[in-house]
Amino acid sequence: MITHQLPRGFTTAILHSDRDGGIEHGALHKPLHLSVAYGYRDARDLAAVFQGRAPGYIYGRQGNPTSAALEAKVTRMEDGVATVTFATGMAAIGAVMLSLLREGDHVVASRFMFGNTISQFNTLAAFGAAVTYVDATDAAEVERALTPATRIVFVETIANPRTQIADLARIGALCAARGLVYVVDNTMTSPWLFRPKAVGASLVVNSLTKYIGGHGNALAGAVTDTGVFDWTRYPNIADSYKGAAPAMWGLTQIRKKGLRDWGATLSAEQAHHIAVGAETLALRMERTCANAQALASFLDGHASVRAVHYPGLPGHPQHALAKALFRAGGGLLSFELDAGIDCFDFLNRLAIVVSSSNLGDNRTLAIPVAHTIFWEIGAAKRAEMGIADQLIRVSVGIEERDDLIADFAQALAP
């Protein structure tokens, strides 16, 4: 076990975090722990773990040593106090809402959100927790939507697919003043580009499947408590979870009510894949963002492209905000083809880029947004969100920049 540490940078801390806590047999990575149940020689120890009076493991549905090692990594990335991992990012979001809301509560959410998140929130509303969608690029819109029943404000850092950026710092100040839980989905930026704690986020959600894992080979999600929110002010914490330090009340309830009760457990195998992928997050993001900036600039000047949506371009509505908050413009962009170009034919002409719905892969992926991930919401809602039929979303990977630009150039050629 390492007992003395010098200050460490982002990647150094991730690379060595497993060994910092002591690791079996001197392994460099936390080994896979596949057991479902855990035994104790003294039954009193078992009871102490069940009651939260001692650390330990009870049953695989609530986590395992391998997922716990990943949680420690994510906590370091986000500069938080603790993290709970889940089988998917959507499970992580759902766990927050199901654990912390009650019938009659109210949520204010950005209307520029991932389609599945909107679908989940609409389901939530059907069970008695109202959701109001607003233009979160303006904190004043969030403030106007607040009611006495509002408990949570939920935003994404960079919206998928049109790349709108929420007014993150001003919304954070508003939530702090009103005593609201501020949940920020950091998936599109990752902790390398941005730490939501800096703008007062209470909880940070990451789909670990995306940039943190990076390789498109494992599903996972995480909720990190930043330590900013005072859980003694939150009315929906059950008395049974108040035995721990107040800083852990919210996350304890999320682990018990959101993970244990609903069972979206991250397996040891998936946790291992994500943990190994996370080691190169900073290196991959630097390459990805440089590629995205170059590709966006190329598309922005192409005669067959009507519009490009990328925070790194000076013409983006929140370009100045992106420069102030993020290390770079991110790896996600979208663009609209001229009306005379068939979007499917264009995608089929791409030789390197893969037609796929994932994000944050090392490979560059592209998808026709209106016909796939936003098809279910209908034409009227798509129009309201600014999603044109000719919109192509691109998740930029780490290929050579010149190869990517050449691929798009030949696919756009008359």
C-alpha positions in Angstrom: 0.0 0.0 0.0 1.3 3.5 -0.8 1.3 5.6 2.3 3.0 8.8 1.2 1.9 10.7 -1.9 3.1 13.7 -3.7 0.4 15.8 -5.5 -0.7 14.0 -8.6 -2.1 15.1 -12.0 -5.3 13.7 -13.5 -3.8 10.7 -15.4 -1.3 9.8 -12.8 -4.0 9.6 -10.1 -6.2 7.3 -12.3 -3.3 5.0 -13.3 -2.2 4.4 -9.7 -5.5 4.6 -7.8 -6.0 0.8 -7.5 -2.6 0.4 -5.8 -3.2 3.3 -3.5 -5.7 1.3 -1.4 -3.8 -2.0 -1.4 -4.4 -4.6 -4.1 -4.4 -8.4 -4.1 -1.2 -10.2 -5.0 0.6 -7.0 -6.2 -1.6 -6.8 -9.3 -1.5 -3.5 -11.2 -5.2 -3.6 -11.9 -8.0 -4.5 -9.4 -8.7 -8.2 -10.1 -12.2 -9.4 -11.1 -14.3 -10.3 -8.1 -17.0 -12.6 -9.4 -18.6 -13.8 -6.2 -22.2 -12.9 -5.7 -22.2 -13.3 -1.9 -19.7 -12.5 0.9 -19.2 -14.5 4.1 -18.1 -13.3 7.6 -16.5 -15.4 10.3 -18.3 -13.3 12.9 -22.0 -12.8 12.4 -21.8 -9.5 14.2 -19.5 -8.2 11.4 -22.1 -9.2 8.9 -24.8 -7.3 10.8 -22.5 -4.3 11.1 -22.1 -4.2 7.3 -25.8 -4.5 6.7 -26.5 -1.7 9.1 -23.9 0.6 7.6 -21.7 0.6 10.7 -18.8 -1.1 9.0 -17.4 -1.2 5.5 -17.8 -4.4 3.5 -19.9 -6.3 0.9 -23.2 -8.0 1.4 -24.6 -9.1 -1.9 -23.5 -8.6 -5.5 -26.5 -6.5 -6.5 -25.1 -3.7 -4.3 -21.7 -3.8 -5.8 -18.4 -5.7 -5.7 -14.7 -4.9 -5.0 -14.0 -4.4 -8.7 -16.9 -1.9 -9.2 -15.8 -0.2 -6.0 -12.3 0.3 -7.4 -13.9 2.0 -10.4 -16.0 4.1 -8.2 -12.9 5.4 -6.5 -11.4 6.3 -9.9 -14.5 8.2 -10.9 -14.6 10.0 -7.6 -11.1 11.2 -8.1 -11.8 12.3 -11.7 -14.8 14.4 -10.5 -13.1 15.6 -7.3 -16.1 14.2 -5.4 -16.7 12.5 -2.1 -18.1 9.2 -3.3 -19.6 7.5 -6.4 -22.1 4.8 -7.1 -21.8 2.8 -10.4 -24.6 1.3 -12.4 -25.1 -1.0 -15.4 -25.8 1.9 -17.7 -25.9 5.7 -17.7 -29.7 5.6 -18.0 -29.9 3.5 -14.9 -27.8 6.1 -13.1 -30.1 8.9 -14.1 -33.2 6.8 -13.2 -31.7 5.9 -9.8 -31.3 9.6 -8.9 -34.9 10.4 -9.8 -36.5 7.3 -8.2 -34.4 7.7 -5.0 -34.8 11.4 -4.4 -38.3 12.3 -5.6 -41.7 11.8 -4.2 -45.2 12.1 -5.6 -45.9 15.8 -6.1 -42.3 16.9 -6.5 -41.1 18.9 -9.5 -38.1 18.8 -11.7 -36.8 21.5 -14.0 -34.8 20.0 -16.9 -33.2 21.2 -20.1 -35.2 20.7 -23.2 -32.0 20.1 -25.1 -31.3 16.6 -23.7 -30.6 13.1 -24.9 -33.8 11.6 -26.3 -33.8 8.6 -23.9 -33.4 10.9 -21.0 -36.5 12.9 -22.1 -38.4 9.6 -22.5 -37.4 8.5 -19.0 -38.5 11.8 -17.5 -41.8 11.6 -19.3 -42.3 8.2 -17.7 -41.4 9.7 -14.4 -44.0 12.4 -14.8 -46.6 9.7 -15.3 -45.9 8.5 -11.8 -46.6 11.8 -10.2 -43.4 13.8 -10.3 -43.9 16.8 -12.7 -41.2 17.8 -15.2 -40.8 21.2 -16.8 -38.5 21.5 -19.8 -36.8 24.9 -20.4 -34.1 26.5 -22.5 -31.2 25.9 -20.1 -28.8 28.1 -22.1 -30.5 30.9 -20.1 -30.6 30.6 -16.3 -33.5 33.0 -16.2 -35.6 30.4 -18.0 -34.7 27.9 -15.3 -35.6 30.4 -12.6 -39.0 31.2 -14.1 -39.9 27.5 -14.1 -39.2 26.9 -10.4 -42.1 26.2 -8.1 -42.3 25.5 -4.3 -42.4 21.8 -5.2 -39.1 21.9 -7.3 -36.5 19.6 -5.8 -34.1 19.0 -8.7 -32.6 20.9 -11.7 -31.1 18.6 -14.3 -29.0 19.7 -17.3 -26.4 18.3 -19.6 -23.1 20.1 -20.2 -23.1 19.9 -24.0 -26.4 18.8 -25.5 -26.7 15.9 -27.9 -27.0 16.4 -30.9 -27.2 20.2 -31.4 -24.4 21.0 -28.9 -26.2 23.7 -26.9 -24.4 24.5 -23.7 -26.4 25.1 -20.5 -25.8 28.3 -18.5 -24.0 26.1 -16.0 -22.5 28.5 -13.5 -25.6 30.7 -13.2 -27.8 27.7 -12.8 -25.5 26.4 -10.1 -25.7 29.8 -8.3 -29.5 29.7 -8.6 -29.7 26.2 -7.2 -27.4 27.1 -4.3 -29.6 30.1 -3.4 -32.8 28.0 -3.5 -31.5 24.9 -1.8 -32.1 22.7 -4.9 -30.3 19.5 -5.9 -28.3 20.4 -9.1 -27.7 17.4 -11.3 -25.3 17.8 -14.2 -24.8 15.1 -16.8 -21.1 15.4 -17.7 -21.1 12.6 -20.3 -20.4 14.8 -23.4 -17.5 16.6 -21.8 -16.1 14.0 -19.4 -14.2 15.0 -16.2 -11.1 15.8 -18.3 -12.7 18.7 -20.1 -14.9 19.9 -17.2 -15.7 19.2 -13.6 -19.3 20.2 -12.7 -18.3 20.7 -9.1 -16.7 24.0 -10.3 -20.2 25.4 -11.0 -21.9 24.1 -7.9 -23.2 20.7 -9.1 -24.6 18.6 -6.3 -24.5 15.3 -8.3 -22.6 14.5 -11.4 -23.9 11.8 -13.8 -21.6 10.1 -16.3 -22.3 7.5 -18.9 -19.1 5.6 -18.4 -19.8 3.8 -21.7 -18.8 6.9 -23.6 -15.5 8.8 -23.2 -14.4 7.5 -19.8 -14.5 3.9 -21.1 -13.7 5.0 -24.6 -13.5 1.7 -26.4 -17.1 0.8 -27.0 -16.8 -2.5 -25.2 -18.7 -2.0 -22.0 -21.9 -0.4 -20.6 -21.8 1.5 -17.3 -23.0 4.6 -15.6 -22.1 6.6 -12.5 -23.4 9.1 -10.0 -20.9 11.1 -8.1 -21.6 13.3 -5.1 -19.4 16.4 -5.2 -19.9 17.3 -1.5 -21.4 20.7 -2.4 -25.0 20.0 -1.4 -26.1 20.0 2.3 -28.3 16.9 2.5 -29.7 18.0 5.9 -31.7 20.5 3.9 -33.3 17.9 1.6 -36.8 16.8 2.8 -36.9 13.3 1.1 -34.0 11.5 2.9 -35.4 8.5 4.8 -34.5 8.3 8.5 -32.9 4.9 8.0 -30.1 6.5 5.9 -29.3 9.3 8.3 -26.9 7.1 10.4 -24.0 8.0 8.2 -22.3 11.4 8.0 -24.7 13.9 6.4 -22.4 14.3 3.3 -23.3 10.6 2.5 -27.1 10.7 3.0 -28.0 11.4 -0.6 -25.6 8.9 -2.2 -26.5 6.2 0.4 -30.2 6.6 -0.5 -29.3 6.4 -4.2 -27.3 3.2 -3.6 -30.0 1.6 -1.5 -33.2 2.7 -3.2 -31.8 3.2 -6.7 -29.3 0.4 -7.0 -30.2 -2.2 -4.5 -34.0 -2.0 -5.0 -34.0 -1.7 -8.8 -31.0 -4.0 -9.5 -29.2 -2.2 -12.3 -25.9 -3.5 -11.0 -22.5 -3.1 -12.8 -20.8 -6.4 -13.2 -17.2 -6.9 -12.3 -16.3 -7.7 -15.9 -17.8 -4.4 -17.2 -16.2 -2.4 -14.4 -12.8 -3.8 -15.3 -13.2 -2.8 -18.9 -14.2 0.7 -18.0 -11.5 1.1 -15.4 -8.7 0.1 -17.9 -10.2 2.4 -20.6 -10.3 5.3 -18.1 -6.5 5.3 -17.8 -6.1 6.9 -21.2 -9.1 9.4 -21.0 -7.0 12.5 -21.1 -4.8 11.3 -24.0 -7.8 10.2 -26.0 -9.8 13.4 -25.4 -7.0 15.6 -26.5 -6.8 13.7 -29.8 -10.5 13.5 -30.2 -11.1 17.2 -29.5 -8.3 18.3 -31.9 -9.9 16.1 -34.6 -13.3 17.4 -33.9 -12.1 21.0 -34.1 -10.4 20.4 -37.5 -13.4 18.5 -38.9 -15.9 21.1 -37.8 -13.8 23.8 -39.4 -13.6 21.9 -42.7 -17.4 21.2 -42.7 -18.1 24.8 -41.8 -16.5 26.0 -45.0 -18.0 23.3 -47.3 -20.5 24.3 -50.0 -22.7 21.2 -49.4 -23.1 21.9 -45.7 -25.8 24.3 -44.5 -24.8 24.5 -40.8 -22.3 23.1 -38.4 -23.0 22.8 -34.6 -19.8 22.6 -32.6 -18.8 24.7 -29.5 -15.3 25.2 -30.8 -16.4 27.2 -33.7 -16.6 31.0 -33.2 -20.1 31.1 -34.7 -21.5 28.8 -32.1 -24.0 30.6 -29.8 -22.2 29.5 -26.7 -18.7 29.6 -28.0 -17.4 32.1 -25.4 -19.1 30.1 -22.6 -17.4 26.9 -23.9 -14.0 28.5 -23.9 -14.5 29.8 -20.4 -15.7 26.4 -19.0 -14.1 23.6 -21.0 -10.6 22.6 -21.9 -11.7 22.1 -25.5 -14.9 22.0 -27.6 -15.5 18.3 -27.1 -15.7 15.3 -29.4 -19.4 15.7 -30.6 -20.5 17.7 -33.5 -23.5 17.8 -35.9 -24.1 19.3 -39.3 -26.9 19.8 -41.7 -26.5 18.7 -45.3 -27.9 20.7 -48.2 -31.5 19.6 -49.0 -30.5 18.1 -52.3 -28.2 15.5 -50.6 -29.7 12.2 -49.5 -28.3 11.7 -45.9 -28.4 7.9 -46.2 -26.4 8.0 -49.5 -23.9 10.4 -47.9 -23.4 8.1 -44.9 -23.0 5.1 -47.1 -20.2 6.8 -49.1 -18.1 7.2 -45.9 -15.3 4.7 -45.9 -13.7 5.2 -42.5 -16.6 6.6 -40.5 -19.0 4.0 -39.1 -22.8 4.4 -39.1 -23.5 3.7 -35.4 -25.5 5.2 -32.6 -22.8 5.1 -29.9 -20.7 8.1 -28.6 -17.2 8.5 -27.2 -15.8 5.5 -29.1 -12.2 5.6 -30.4 -13.7 5.2 -33.8 -15.5 8.1 -35.5 -19.2 7.3 -35.7 -22.0 9.1 -37.6 -25.8 8.8 -37.6 -28.8 10.5 -39.2 -30.4 11.9 -36.1 -34.0 12.5 -37.2 -34.4 9.0 -38.6 -32.9 7.1 -35.7 -32.4 8.3 -32.1 -35.0 11.1 -32.3 -37.5 9.4 -34.5 -39.7 8.3 -31.7 -40.5 11.8 -30.4 -42.1 12.8 -33.7 -41.7 15.6 -36.3 -43.2 18.4 -34.2 -40.9 17.8 -31.2 -37.9 17.5 -33.5 -38.8 20.8 -35.0 -39.1 22.4 -31.6 -35.6 21.1 -30.7 -34.1 22.3 -34.0 -33.4 18.8 -35.3 -33.6 18.9 -39.1 -34.2 15.9 -41.3 -30.7 16.5 -42.8 -28.9 16.6 -39.5 -25.9 14.2 -39.1 -24.4 13.6 -35.7 -20.7 12.8 -35.6 -18.9 11.3 -32.6 -15.3 12.0 -33.5 -12.6 9.4 -32.8 -8.9 9.3 -32.7 -8.1 8.4 -36.3 -5.5 10.6 -38.1 -7.0 14.0 -38.8 -6.2 14.0 -42.5 -7.8 10.6 -43.0 -11.0 11.8 -41.4 -11.2 15.0 -43.4 -10.4 13.2 -46.7 -13.2 10.7 -45.9 -15.8 13.5 -45.4 -14.5 15.3 -48.5 -14.9 12.4 -50.8 -18.4 11.6 -49.4 -19.5 15.2 -50.0 -18.0 15.4 -53.5 -20.6 16.0 -56.2 
